[in-house]
Amino acid sequence: MIVRGETTAQNGKRLRLHVRGAVQGVGFRPYVYGLAARYRLGGFVANDPHGVVIEVEGERMSDFVAALPLEKPPLARIDGISIQGIAAVLSDEFCIRASGQGKVSTRIVADAATCPQCLSELFDPSSRFHLYPFVNCTHCGPRFTIAEQLPYDRSATAMKRFAMCAACANDYADPTSRRFHAETIACPQCGPRLSHSAGEIAATIAAGKIVAIKGLGGYQLICDARDDSVVQCLRRRKQRDQKPFAVMVGSVDAVSEIAEANMAELALLESSPRPIVLLMSRQRLASAIAPELSRIGVMLPVAPLHHLVFHELNSSHPRTDKNWVIVVTSANPGGEPLLIDNREAEQRLGAIADLIVTHDRAIVTRVDDSVASVVAGRMRFIRRARGYVPEPVRLARSLPPVLAVGGALKSTVTVTRGNEAFVSQHIGDLDTVEGIRFFEETVRHLIATLDVEPVVIAHDLHPNMASTRFAEASSQRLIAVQHHHAHAASVMAEHGIEGSTLALVLDGFGYGSDGGNWGGEILLCEGARFQRIGHLAPLKMPGGERAAREPWRMAASVLHSLGRGEAIPRRFASRPQAGRLCALLDQSDVPVTTSAGRLFDAAAGLLGLSSVQSYEGEAALKLEARVRGSRVADDGWVIEDGVLSMHPLLDCLSADALDPTEGAELFHGTFAAACVDWIARAAQQTGLTSVTLSGGCFLNAILAEEIERGCLAVGLRPQLPCQVPPNDGGLSLGQAWIAALLLLEHQGS
């Protein structure tokens, strides 16, 4: 936070302050009002397009300026304060003025979970908010999901159709109230209403049925997480075969019953964004929750309705020996974007949910739950969405306005404005018409709310991605960025790395500069450019893209490369194509890949842990789930001319009698050690010690922790992504950084 300018008035006894950051919709103006009253100052406070403008005059202005950044509301973020002396108005009254208009340079804040004060009122019979499922204040509740535009005022949100009753209007106007100028204030007399009560929801869950509820950012499907039959039913109806479900517990005290959690993980669970946090499972819930996985996604109640449902379950349907735990998963049929419209939900979810619970407050922007984990004591994103978006990534320098459109899977888009990069919420995969429509909707909304006009669109080098086609259909200047260079650049952007650095990118698939299938690379990054100085030894992909969905094919490819092609029909006898695969692999035109993701698939296939994947990353997750302690195989890899071959390890894993757990531990330990050796040799060759680590494989906590620790042990300075995921969810940030640097280079020349 930067304070610039005078701290005492000159040429008159009045100060004008401009406060930049996340200061609209968080109770900042009421906070300033109270602070001015404390120091008996005259003046005003108002939202403006840049944040908040304040004018004060009186004897204790310097005390006011000193206190301003120290006692701010919990959701406020101050990026900078500029101060100038102006002529006195000779006023001893202080007021909140109407918002100013103009070109916007402030931002909307993220939604926040119900605060302790609102939670207390929710269950206080004497409160007018007693059992009201939309209770909120300036410290909590919806923000980004209901905001239409800036400045953030009620008239520019989904609350504009709800006229305040007398009691709410009094709270809104009362400087001593926590709801003073709370734009989302509402109560049972004047606010939104549910279609069904919390009691009906709880009764339906307790009866072993499935409920769809309208959450903060979209519809959610919920059911009893201890009832295997209803969880299996949810899988069948939603057509979600194996992909894990997240669960919600009623309080932090209930977490230890179903999962192991350290202090950092518990703190993350209780933070106001309320992400889903991956924890080691105690395997005490329905087996269909997270089949064959060691970790489970756990979250605490986010909205008042979640608290009310648990209250009803515990009071009307108590369990004597254990706590209620419910499945909470996105209501997105067939992997499409999250549903937000009431009518569409009733049409689309009727075949999935036994009860559909709507309400009459619109969701302006759909936002899924965020997913995170704690690795080596630090939070890492798996999916960045509700609670964190649209908080920007602060950059090392101001950049030209750029729109970056990401990739095809786990899509996000990024818009730069000055020294900030606004990475959108998780959009998802762009393989459906609905997904592409949501992608385009997100681009429009982000550009409109930031009030910027991008001068260039950055996109993936792959010519056939939906995001690339979107860019090409525009009339804007385009900059194509290689996939893995963008992964590396996302880390460079958030850590402010502008000089030369090495990058170890371990990923699933990316279109290479040579048109090849890349995914396990060492890059030398210099400014906006890169050189590929190392890669994994190529493996054949029999069946092309089909091999990415069927790990047994990658395992067969390994056997063939080891000269054991005759073992393929026997090892994979359940696969009808196994008998013909050896002949296919003998051909010279079989596609090859350097992908680290396909290496994980091969290992899982060889160990019999996964033959066909029902969701992306399934084989790698089941491989990781087997690991209790990693081990390193002697002479498990070979490095020649920058090419890392894991064939000695794969030879070991191909043994018929190898225990899958032992094999998984050997794979993780050996591959991590090999990567450290590989990057250390590149560092010695280039003289660089800075290393960025990115790509989807770094979602693997074991691999990420061991490679980071190994790099530190050999004197390198590794950096992992912290503010965006290492997978394709962070791709757009890297694209934006590269494109903006290229623009600056062009301007400089």
C-alpha positions in Angstrom: 0.0 0.0 0.0 1.4 3.4 -1.1 0.6 6.8 0.5 1.6 9.7 -1.7 1.3 13.4 -1.0 0.8 15.7 1.9 -0.4 14.5 5.3 -1.3 18.0 6.6 -3.2 20.6 4.7 -1.5 23.6 3.2 -2.9 26.8 1.8 -6.2 26.2 3.6 -7.2 23.5 6.1 -8.7 20.7 4.0 -7.3 17.5 2.6 -8.5 15.6 -0.5 -7.7 11.8 -0.4 -8.1 9.4 -3.3 -8.1 5.7 -2.1 -7.5 3.0 -4.7 -8.1 -0.7 -4.4 -11.0 -2.9 -3.4 -12.9 -0.2 -1.5 -16.4 -0.3 -3.0 -19.1 -2.6 -1.6 -17.1 -3.4 1.6 -18.3 -0.8 4.0 -15.4 1.6 3.3 -17.5 4.7 3.1 -19.3 4.0 6.4 -15.9 3.2 7.9 -14.6 6.6 6.7 -17.7 8.3 8.1 -17.1 6.8 11.5 -13.4 7.7 11.5 -14.3 11.3 10.5 -16.8 11.5 13.4 -14.2 10.2 15.8 -11.8 12.9 14.9 -14.6 15.6 14.6 -13.8 16.4 11.0 -16.0 18.0 8.3 -16.1 16.9 4.7 -17.5 14.0 2.7 -16.8 10.5 1.3 -18.0 9.1 -2.1 -17.4 6.3 -4.5 -15.9 7.5 -7.7 -14.6 5.7 -10.8 -11.1 5.4 -9.3 -12.2 4.0 -5.9 -13.1 6.4 -3.0 -12.6 10.1 -2.7 -12.5 11.8 0.7 -12.3 15.4 1.8 -11.7 16.3 5.4 -11.0 19.4 7.4 -10.5 20.0 11.1 -7.7 19.9 13.7 -7.1 16.2 13.7 -6.7 15.5 10.0 -3.2 14.0 10.4 -4.7 11.4 13.0 -7.4 10.6 10.5 -4.8 10.0 7.7 -2.7 7.8 9.9 -5.6 5.7 11.1 -7.2 5.3 7.6 -5.3 2.3 6.4 -4.9 0.6 9.8 -8.6 0.0 10.8 -10.2 -0.7 7.4 -13.1 -3.2 7.0 -12.2 -6.9 6.7 -13.0 -7.1 3.0 -11.3 -3.9 2.0 -7.9 -3.9 0.1 -6.1 -0.6 -0.2 -3.6 -0.4 -3.1 -2.7 3.3 -2.6 -3.7 6.6 -1.1 -2.9 10.0 -2.7 -3.3 13.2 -0.7 -3.4 16.8 -1.7 -4.1 20.0 0.2 -7.1 22.1 -1.0 -8.9 25.3 0.1 -11.1 25.0 3.2 -14.8 24.9 2.9 -15.3 25.8 6.5 -17.7 22.9 7.1 -17.9 20.8 10.3 -20.4 18.3 8.9 -19.4 15.0 7.3 -21.6 13.2 4.9 -21.7 10.3 2.4 -22.3 11.7 -1.1 -23.7 10.0 -4.2 -21.2 8.2 -6.4 -19.4 10.1 -9.2 -19.4 8.9 -12.8 -16.6 8.6 -15.4 -14.1 6.1 -16.7 -13.7 3.3 -14.1 -10.4 2.3 -12.6 -11.6 0.7 -9.4 -12.9 -2.9 -9.0 -15.7 -5.0 -7.6 -14.7 -7.3 -4.7 -15.2 -11.0 -4.4 -18.2 -12.6 -2.6 -17.5 -13.4 1.0 -18.9 -16.1 3.4 -21.4 -15.2 6.1 -19.6 -13.2 8.8 -19.8 -14.1 12.5 -22.1 -11.2 13.4 -24.6 -12.1 10.6 -24.4 -15.8 11.7 -25.2 -14.7 15.3 -28.3 -12.7 14.0 -29.4 -15.6 11.8 -30.0 -17.8 14.9 -31.1 -15.0 17.3 -34.9 -15.1 17.8 -34.9 -11.5 18.8 -33.2 -10.3 15.5 -35.3 -9.2 12.6 -32.9 -11.4 10.5 -33.8 -14.5 12.5 -33.6 -17.6 10.1 -33.5 -15.3 7.1 -31.4 -17.0 4.3 -30.2 -13.8 2.7 -28.9 -12.0 5.8 -25.7 -10.0 5.0 -23.8 -6.8 5.8 -20.9 -4.7 4.6 -18.5 -7.5 5.8 -20.1 -10.5 4.0 -22.4 -11.7 1.3 -22.6 -11.5 -2.5 -20.7 -8.9 -4.4 -19.1 -10.0 -7.8 -21.9 -12.4 -8.5 -24.7 -9.7 -8.3 -22.8 -6.6 -9.6 -23.7 -5.4 -13.1 -21.2 -2.5 -13.3 -19.2 0.0 -11.4 -19.4 2.1 -9.3 -20.8 -0.4 -6.9 -24.2 0.9 -5.8 -27.5 -0.9 -5.2 -28.9 0.4 -8.5 -26.1 -1.4 -10.4 -26.7 -4.8 -8.7 -29.3 -7.6 -8.8 -30.8 -5.9 -5.6 -32.1 -2.9 -7.5 -35.6 -4.5 -7.8 -35.9 -4.9 -4.0 -37.0 -1.6 -2.4 -35.9 -1.3 1.2 -38.5 -1.4 3.9 -38.4 1.2 6.7 -36.3 -0.8 9.0 -33.7 -1.6 6.3 -33.7 2.0 5.2 -33.0 3.1 8.8 -30.1 0.7 9.0 -28.8 1.8 5.7 -28.8 5.5 6.9 -27.5 4.8 10.4 -23.8 5.5 10.8 -23.6 3.3 13.8 -25.0 0.2 12.0 -23.0 -2.5 10.4 -25.3 -2.1 7.4 -24.7 1.6 7.0 -24.7 1.9 3.2 -24.7 -1.9 2.8 -25.9 -2.1 -0.8 -27.2 -5.7 -0.4 -29.2 -5.1 2.7 -32.5 -7.0 2.9 -34.8 -8.6 5.4 -37.8 -10.9 5.3 -40.1 -7.9 4.8 -38.4 -6.5 1.7 -35.8 -8.9 0.4 -35.4 -12.0 -1.7 -37.4 -15.2 -0.9 -36.8 -18.9 -1.2 -39.2 -21.2 -3.0 -38.9 -23.8 -0.3 -37.9 -23.6 3.4 -34.7 -24.9 4.9 -36.8 -27.5 6.8 -38.1 -28.9 3.5 -34.5 -29.1 2.1 -33.3 -30.9 5.2 -36.2 -33.3 5.2 -35.5 -34.2 1.5 -31.8 -34.8 2.3 -32.6 -36.9 5.3 -35.0 -39.0 3.2 -32.1 -40.0 1.0 -32.9 -37.7 -1.9 -31.2 -35.1 -4.0 -31.8 -31.4 -3.8 -30.8 -28.5 -6.1 -30.3 -25.2 -4.4 -29.5 -21.8 -5.9 -26.2 -20.8 -4.3 -24.1 -17.6 -4.5 -22.7 -18.2 -8.0 -25.0 -20.8 -9.4 -27.1 -23.9 -8.6 -25.6 -26.7 -6.5 -26.7 -30.3 -6.0 -26.6 -31.7 -2.5 -27.4 -35.0 -0.8 -26.3 -37.1 2.2 -22.6 -37.9 1.9 -22.9 -40.9 4.1 -25.5 -42.6 2.0 -23.8 -44.6 -0.7 -27.0 -45.3 -2.6 -28.0 -41.7 -3.0 -24.4 -40.7 -4.0 -24.4 -43.5 -6.6 -27.8 -42.2 -7.8 -26.4 -38.7 -8.1 -23.6 -40.1 -10.2 -26.0 -41.9 -12.5 -28.4 -39.0 -12.9 -25.6 -36.4 -13.5 -23.6 -38.9 -15.7 -20.5 -38.4 -13.6 -18.9 -41.8 -13.4 -15.8 -41.4 -11.2 -14.9 -37.7 -10.8 -14.8 -36.9 -7.1 -17.5 -34.9 -5.3 -16.8 -32.2 -2.7 -18.5 -32.4 0.7 -19.6 -29.8 3.2 -19.6 -30.0 7.0 -21.5 -27.8 9.4 -18.6 -26.5 11.4 -14.8 -26.7 11.6 -15.1 -29.0 14.6 -16.6 -31.6 12.4 -13.7 -31.7 9.9 -11.5 -34.1 12.0 -14.2 -36.8 11.8 -13.8 -37.2 8.1 -10.4 -35.9 7.2 -6.9 -35.0 8.5 -6.3 -31.3 8.6 -3.4 -29.2 9.9 -3.6 -25.6 11.2 -2.9 -24.1 7.8 -5.6 -26.2 6.2 -8.2 -25.3 8.9 -7.4 -21.6 8.6 -7.9 -21.9 4.8 -11.3 -23.6 5.3 -12.4 -20.8 7.7 -11.2 -17.9 5.5 -13.9 -15.6 4.1 -13.5 -17.0 0.5 -14.5 -20.4 1.8 -12.8 -22.6 -0.8 -13.1 -26.3 -1.2 -9.8 -27.6 0.5 -8.3 -30.9 -0.5 -7.6 -32.9 2.7 -6.4 -36.4 3.5 -9.5 -38.5 3.8 -10.3 -40.8 6.7 -12.4 -42.9 4.4 -15.5 -42.6 6.6 -18.0 -41.4 4.0 -19.8 -43.1 1.1 -17.2 -44.9 -1.0 -18.6 -43.3 -4.2 -17.6 -39.8 -3.0 -14.0 -40.0 -4.2 -13.4 -43.5 -5.7 -9.8 -44.8 -5.2 -8.5 -41.4 -4.1 -6.7 -40.5 -0.9 -7.8 -36.9 -0.7 -11.3 -35.4 -0.4 -12.5 -31.9 -1.1 -14.0 -30.3 2.1 -15.7 -27.0 2.6 -17.6 -25.1 5.3 -21.0 -23.4 4.9 -20.7 -20.3 2.6 -24.1 -18.7 2.5 -26.8 -18.4 5.3 -28.9 -21.1 3.6 -26.1 -23.6 4.1 -26.1 -22.8 7.8 -29.8 -23.1 8.0 -29.8 -26.5 6.3 -27.3 -27.9 8.8 -29.3 -26.3 11.6 -32.5 -28.2 10.4 -30.6 -31.4 9.9 -29.1 -31.4 13.3 -32.3 -30.2 15.1 -35.0 -32.2 13.2 -33.0 -35.2 11.9 -30.2 -35.6 14.5 -27.5 -38.3 14.2 -26.3 -39.4 17.6 -23.0 -40.9 16.7 -21.7 -38.7 13.9 -22.1 -35.3 12.2 -24.1 -34.6 9.1 -22.0 -34.3 6.0 -23.5 -33.4 2.6 -22.3 -33.7 -0.9 -22.1 -30.2 -2.6 -21.4 -30.3 -6.3 -22.0 -27.9 -9.2 -25.3 -28.3 -11.0 -23.9 -28.4 -14.5 -25.4 -31.2 -16.5 -22.9 -33.0 -18.8 -20.0 -30.8 -17.7 -21.6 -27.7 -19.1 -21.3 -24.3 -17.3 -23.0 -23.8 -14.0 -26.8 -23.1 -14.2 -27.9 -19.7 -12.8 -31.4 -19.1 -14.4 -34.4 -20.3 -12.4 -36.5 -21.4 -15.4 -33.5 -23.2 -17.0 -32.7 -24.9 -13.7 -36.3 -26.2 -13.4 -36.1 -27.6 -17.0 -32.6 -29.0 -16.9 -32.4 -30.3 -13.3 -35.8 -32.0 -13.1 -34.2 -35.4 -14.1 -31.4 -35.0 -11.5 -32.9 -33.4 -8.4 -35.9 -34.5 -6.4 -36.4 -31.0 -5.1 -35.3 -27.7 -6.9 -35.0 -24.7 -4.6 -35.0 -21.3 -6.3 -35.1 -17.7 -5.1 -35.9 -14.4 -6.7 -32.5 -12.7 -6.5 -30.8 -12.9 -9.9 -27.2 -14.2 -10.3 -25.5 -11.7 -12.7 -22.2 -13.6 -13.1 -21.9 -17.4 -12.7 -19.0 -18.4 -10.5 -18.1 -21.9 -9.4 -16.6 -22.8 -6.0 -12.8 -22.3 -5.7 -10.6 -25.4 -5.0 -7.3 -25.2 -3.2 -4.8 -27.2 -1.2 -1.9 -26.5 1.2 1.5 -27.6 -0.1 4.6 -27.1 2.0 2.6 -24.7 4.2 1.3 -22.5 1.3 -2.0 -22.3 -0.4 -2.1 -23.6 -4.0 -5.0 -23.1 -6.3 -6.6 -26.1 -8.2 -9.5 -23.9 -9.4 -9.7 -20.1 -8.8 -13.2 -18.8 -8.7 -15.7 -17.7 -6.0 -14.2 -15.8 -3.1 -11.1 -14.8 -5.0 -12.3 -13.4 -8.4 -12.1 -10.6 -9.4 -9.2 -9.7 -7.1 -6.3 -8.8 -9.5 -2.8 -10.1 -9.7 -0.5 -7.1 -9.1 2.2 -6.8 -11.7 5.8 -5.5 -11.6 5.0 -2.7 -14.1 2.1 -1.0 -15.9 1.2 -2.7 -19.1 -0.9 -1.9 -22.2 -4.5 -3.2 -22.1 -4.5 -6.8 -23.3 -7.1 -9.4 -23.5 -5.8 -13.0 -23.2 -8.2 -15.8 -24.0 -6.5 -18.9 -22.5 -6.7 -22.4 -23.8 -9.4 -25.0 -24.4 -9.5 -26.8 -21.0 -10.1 -25.3 -17.6 -10.4 -22.0 -19.4 -10.0 -18.5 -18.0 -9.5 -15.1 -19.6 -7.3 -12.2 -18.5 -7.6 -8.5 -19.0 -4.7 -6.2 -18.0 -5.3 -2.6 -16.7 -2.3 -0.6 -15.7 -0.2 -2.7 -13.3 -3.1 -5.2 -12.6 -4.1 -8.4 -14.3 -7.7 -9.5 -13.8 -7.9 -13.2 -14.3 -11.5 -14.4 -14.7 -13.3 -17.1 -12.8 -12.9 -20.7 -13.9 -14.9 -21.0 -17.1 -14.3 -24.7 -17.8 -13.8 -26.6 -21.0 -14.7 -25.1 -24.4 -16.0 -28.2 -26.0 -19.7 -27.4 -25.9 -21.8 -24.6 -27.3 -22.8 -23.6 -23.8 -19.2 -23.5 -22.7 -18.2 -21.2 -25.6 -21.2 -19.0 -24.8 -20.1 -18.7 -21.2 -16.6 -17.9 -22.4 -17.8 -15.1 -24.6 -20.1 -13.8 -21.9 -17.1 -13.7 -19.5 -15.0 -11.7 -21.9 -17.8 -9.1 -22.4 -18.5 -8.8 -18.7 -14.8 -8.4 -17.7 -14.0 -5.8 -20.3 -17.2 -3.9 -19.5 -16.7 -3.8 -15.7 -13.0 -2.8 -16.0 -14.0 -0.2 -18.7 -10.9 -0.9 -20.8 -10.4 -1.4 -24.6 -7.7 -4.0 -25.2 -5.3 -3.1 -28.0 -4.4 -6.7 -28.7 -5.7 -10.2 -28.1 -3.3 -12.9 -27.0 -4.2 -16.6 -27.7 -2.7 -20.1 -27.8 -0.5 -21.1 -30.7 -2.8 -24.0 -31.4 -4.9 -23.1 -34.6 -8.0 -25.2 -33.8 -8.8 -24.1 -30.2 -12.2 -22.4 -29.7 -10.4 -19.5 -27.9 -8.1 -19.1 -30.9 -11.0 -19.0 -33.3 -12.7 -16.4 -31.1 -9.5 -14.2 -31.3 -9.3 -14.7 -35.1 -12.9 -13.6 -35.5 -12.3 -10.3 -33.9 -10.9 -7.2 -35.7 -8.1 -6.9 -33.1 -4.4 -7.3 -33.5 -3.4 -10.9 -32.4 -0.4 -12.3 -30.7 0.0 -16.1 -30.5 1.8 -17.5 -27.4 3.2 -21.0 -27.2 1.3 -23.0 -24.6 4.2 -23.9 -22.3 5.8 -20.5 -22.6 2.5 -19.1 -21.3 2.6 -21.6 -18.4 6.1 -20.3 -17.5 5.1 -16.7 -18.0 2.2 -17.0 -15.6 4.7 -17.6 -12.8 6.9 -14.8 -14.1 4.0 -12.4 -14.1 2.9 -13.0 -10.6 6.4 -13.1 -9.1 7.6 -10.0 -11.1 10.4 -11.9 -12.9 11.5 -9.7 -15.8 15.0 -11.1 -16.4 16.2 -14.4 -17.7 14.9 -17.6 -16.0 14.7 -21.3 -16.5 11.3 -22.9 -16.6 10.4 -26.6 -15.9 6.9 -27.1 -17.4 5.3 -30.5 -16.7 1.9 -30.6 -18.5 -0.5 -32.7 -20.4 -0.6 -31.3 -23.9 0.5 -28.1 -25.6 0.9 -27.3 -29.3 4.7 -26.9 -29.8 6.5 -24.3 -31.9 7.4 -27.1 -34.3 3.8 -28.3 -34.5 4.5 -31.2 -32.1 2.8 -32.5 -29.0 4.8 -31.0 -26.1 4.3 -31.4 -22.4 7.5 -32.0 -20.5 9.9 -29.1 -21.3 12.8 -27.0 -20.0 12.6 -23.5 -21.4 15.0 -20.7 -21.3 12.8 -17.6 -20.9 14.3 -14.2 -21.7 11.8 -11.3 -21.5 9.0 -12.1 -24.0 10.9 -14.9 -25.7 12.0 -18.4 -25.0 14.2 -21.3 -26.2 13.4 -24.9 -25.7 16.6 -26.4 -24.3 15.3 -29.7 -23.0 12.3 -32.1 -23.2 11.2 -35.5 -22.1 12.1 -38.4 -24.4 9.2 -38.9 -26.9 6.7 -41.6 -26.4 4.4 -42.9 -29.1 0.7 -42.2 -28.7 -1.2 -45.1 -30.4 -4.5 -43.8 -31.4 -3.5 -40.2 -31.1 -5.7 -38.2 -28.7 -7.4 -41.4 -27.7 -4.2 -42.4 -25.9 -4.7 -39.4 -23.6 -8.1 -40.9 -22.5 -6.9 -44.5 -22.3 -3.8 -44.9 -20.1 -3.5 -48.6 -21.1 -2.4 -47.4 -24.6 0.4 -45.3 -23.1 1.4 -48.3 -21.0 1.4 -50.5 -24.2 3.6 -47.8 -25.9 6.1 -48.2 -23.1 6.2 -52.0 -23.4 6.7 -51.7 -27.1 9.6 -49.2 -26.7 11.2 -51.6 -24.2 11.0 -54.4 -26.8 8.2 -56.2 -25.0 5.4 -55.7 -27.5 4.4 -59.4 -27.3 3.3 -58.8 -23.7 0.6 -56.2 -24.7 -2.2 -58.6 -25.6 -1.7 -60.5 -22.3 -1.3 -57.5 -20.0 -4.4 -55.8 -21.5 -6.5 -58.7 -22.4 -9.7 -56.9 -21.4 -9.1 -54.3 -24.1 -10.4 -55.5 -27.5 -7.8 -53.5 -29.5 -4.8 -54.8 -27.5 -4.0 -57.6 -30.0 -3.7 -55.0 -32.9 -1.8 -52.3 -31.0 1.7 -53.8 -31.4 1.3 -53.7 -35.2 0.1 -50.1 -35.0 3.1 -49.2 -32.8 5.5 -50.7 -35.4 4.4 -48.1 -37.9 6.5 -45.0 -38.4 3.7 -42.4 -38.5 2.3 -42.9 -35.0 2.1 -39.5 -33.2 4.6 -38.9 -30.5 4.5 -36.8 -27.4 7.0 -35.3 -24.8 4.1 -34.9 -22.3 4.7 -35.5 -18.6 1.0 -36.1 -18.2 1.2 -39.1 -20.6 4.1 -40.4 -18.5 1.8 -40.4 -15.5 -0.8 -42.2 -17.6 1.7 -44.8 -18.7 2.8 -45.5 -15.1 -0.8 -45.8 -14.0 -1.6 -48.2 -16.9 1.5 -50.4 -16.2 0.5 -50.7 -12.5 -3.1 -51.6 -13.3 -4.5 -48.5 -11.6 -6.3 -47.0 -14.6 -7.1 -48.3 -18.0 -9.6 -45.8 -19.2 -10.2 -42.3 -17.8 -13.7 -41.0 -17.1 -12.3 -37.5 -16.3 -9.1 -35.6 -17.0 -6.3 -36.5 -14.7 -8.0 -39.5 -13.2 -5.0 -41.8 -13.8 -2.6 -39.4 -12.2 -4.8 -38.8 -9.2 -5.2 -42.6 -8.6 -1.4 -43.0 -8.9 -0.8 -40.2 -6.4 -3.4 -41.6 -4.0 -1.2 -44.8 -3.6 1.8 -42.9 -2.3 2.6 -43.0 1.4 6.3 -42.2 1.1 8.3 -41.7 -2.1 11.4 -43.7 -3.0 14.0 -43.3 -5.7 15.0 -46.1 -8.1 18.8 -46.4 -8.6 19.8 -45.4 -12.1 16.1 -44.7 -12.9 16.7 -42.1 -15.6 19.1 -41.0 -18.3 19.8 -37.4 -19.6 21.5 -36.9 -22.9 21.7 -33.6 -24.8 18.9 -32.1 -22.7 16.6 -35.0 -23.2 15.3 -36.8 -20.1 14.4 -40.4 -20.5 12.5 -42.3 -17.8 12.8 -45.6 -19.6 14.9 -47.3 -16.8 12.2 -46.4 -14.3 9.4 -47.5 -16.7 11.3 -50.8 -17.3 11.1 -51.4 -13.5 7.4 -50.5 -13.4 6.6 -52.9 -16.2 7.4 -55.9 -14.0 4.4 -58.2 -13.7 4.7 -58.8 -9.9 5.3 -55.2 -8.8 2.9 -54.0 -6.1 1.0 -50.9 -7.3 1.7 -48.9 -4.1 5.5 -49.7 -4.4 5.4 -48.7 -8.1 3.5 -45.4 -7.4 6.1 -44.5 -4.7 9.0 -45.4 -7.0 7.4 -43.3 -9.9 6.9 -40.2 -7.8 10.3 -40.2 -6.0 12.3 -41.1 -9.1 10.6 -38.7 -11.5 10.9 -35.8 -9.0 14.7 -36.6 -8.5 15.2 -36.9 -12.2 13.5 -33.5 -12.8 15.8 -31.9 -10.2 18.9 -33.4 -11.8 17.6 -32.3 -15.2 17.0 -28.7 -14.2 20.2 -28.5 -12.2 22.2 -29.5 -15.3 20.4 -26.8 -17.3 21.2 -24.3 -14.6 24.9 -25.2 -14.8 24.8 -24.9 -18.6 23.1 -21.5 -18.6 24.5 -20.0 -15.3 20.9 -19.2 -14.2 19.6 -20.1 -10.7 16.0 -18.8 -11.1 13.5 -21.6 -12.0 9.8 -21.3 -12.6 7.7 -24.5 -12.1 4.4 -24.8 -13.8 2.0 -27.0 -15.8 -0.8 -29.2 -14.8 1.4 -31.9 -13.3 2.3 -29.5 -10.5 -1.2 -30.0 -9.1 0.4 -33.2 -7.8 1.3 -32.2 -4.2 4.0 -34.8 -3.9 5.7 -33.9 -7.1 5.5 -30.1 -6.5 6.9 -30.4 -2.9 9.8 -32.8 -3.8 10.9 -30.8 -6.9 10.7 -27.5 -5.0 12.7 -29.0 -2.1 15.2 -30.6 -4.4 15.8 -27.3 -6.3 16.5 -25.5 -3.1 18.9 -28.2 -2.0 21.1 -27.7 -5.1 21.1 -23.9 -4.8 18.3 -23.0 -7.2 15.5 -20.4 -6.6 12.3 -22.2 -7.6 9.0 -20.3 -7.9 5.6 -22.0 -8.2 2.3 -20.2 -9.0 0.4 -19.0 -5.9 -2.3 -16.6 -7.2 -3.4 -18.8 -10.2 -3.5 -22.6 -10.7 -0.4 -24.3 -12.4 -2.8 -25.9 -14.9 -4.5 -24.2 -17.8 -6.4 -22.0 -15.4 -3.3 -19.8 -15.2 -2.6 -19.9 -19.0 -4.3 -16.6 -19.8 -2.2 -14.7 -17.3 1.0 -15.9 -18.9 -0.4 -15.1 -22.4 -1.3 -11.5 -21.3 2.2 -11.0 -19.8 4.0 -12.1 -22.9 1.8 -10.1 -25.3 2.1 -7.0 -23.2 5.9 -7.3 -23.1 6.0 -7.7 -26.8 3.9 -4.6 -27.2 6.3 -2.6 -24.9 9.3 -3.9 -26.9 7.6 -2.7 -30.2 6.8 0.7 -28.7 10.4 1.0 -27.5 11.9 0.2 -30.9 
